[in-house]
Amino acid sequence: MKLSAELKAFEKRLGYQFQTPRLLNEAVTHASMSTPNRDDNQRLEFLGDRVLGLVMAEALLNLDTKASEGQLAPRFNALVRKEACADVAREIDIGEVLRLGRSEMLSGGRRKQALLGDAMEAVIAAVYLDGGFDAARALIIRLWGSRTTSVKEDARDAKTSLQEWAQARGLEPPSYVLTKRSGPDHAPIFTIAAKLSTGQTASATAGAKRAAEQDAAAVLLAQLEQEK
């Protein structure tokens, strides 16, 4: 299987040339485009998440040999979470080469955080399977760049930050409620409301529940900041 012209251009942006083009083709194929003869990227995403985790754990240990587990954990979470993967994916424009079904195309799938993050993890797995762990490590360290060295001890995702905000004020932990689900089964869209016991709430929509929860928490945190 040969790569299309757009995937060859993507290889240059990625900084890695595949010996087995099939792996890259699979990495950029969303479940909405899978067929009996065309695999999607879900299995690669599963593997890539683990490869990314190992590389980041190793990098953080080497960067700060005296850091405790309590210091390393939030840094690690900030570097491997879906938002970070999606940010890197945008920098190398994975969205341009994603293979999506019609419904995902129409709903803006090329810009969705969850799809971009998943595709980034799948590409990492493809490089790992094609070139081995050293190739995957080199790719990750290069693409994540200064994120790895500049991540702060107090790095928190939005849900964690919102929970800590509530706890600091003696409130119950935030709740997350699914208020709407739309789209086909292979590409659902979730709307989640983040709620505080004070009655304050904010909603967000994404292609994965986890991403929608994070986005809703971020919106609510922004609202709380404006109310100060």
Secondary structure, DSSP 8 states (H G I E B T S, - for coil): ----HHHHHHHHHHT---SSHHHHHHHTB-GGG-BTTB--SHHHHHHHHHHHHHHHHHHHHHH-TT--HHHHHHHHHHHHSHHHHHHHHHHTTGGGG-B--HHHHHTTGGG-HHHHHHHHHHHHHHHHHHH-HHHHHHHHHHHHTHHHHH--TT---HHHHHHHHHHHTT----EEEEEEEES-TTS-EEEEEEE-TTS-EEEEEESSHHHHHHHHHHHHHHHHHHT-
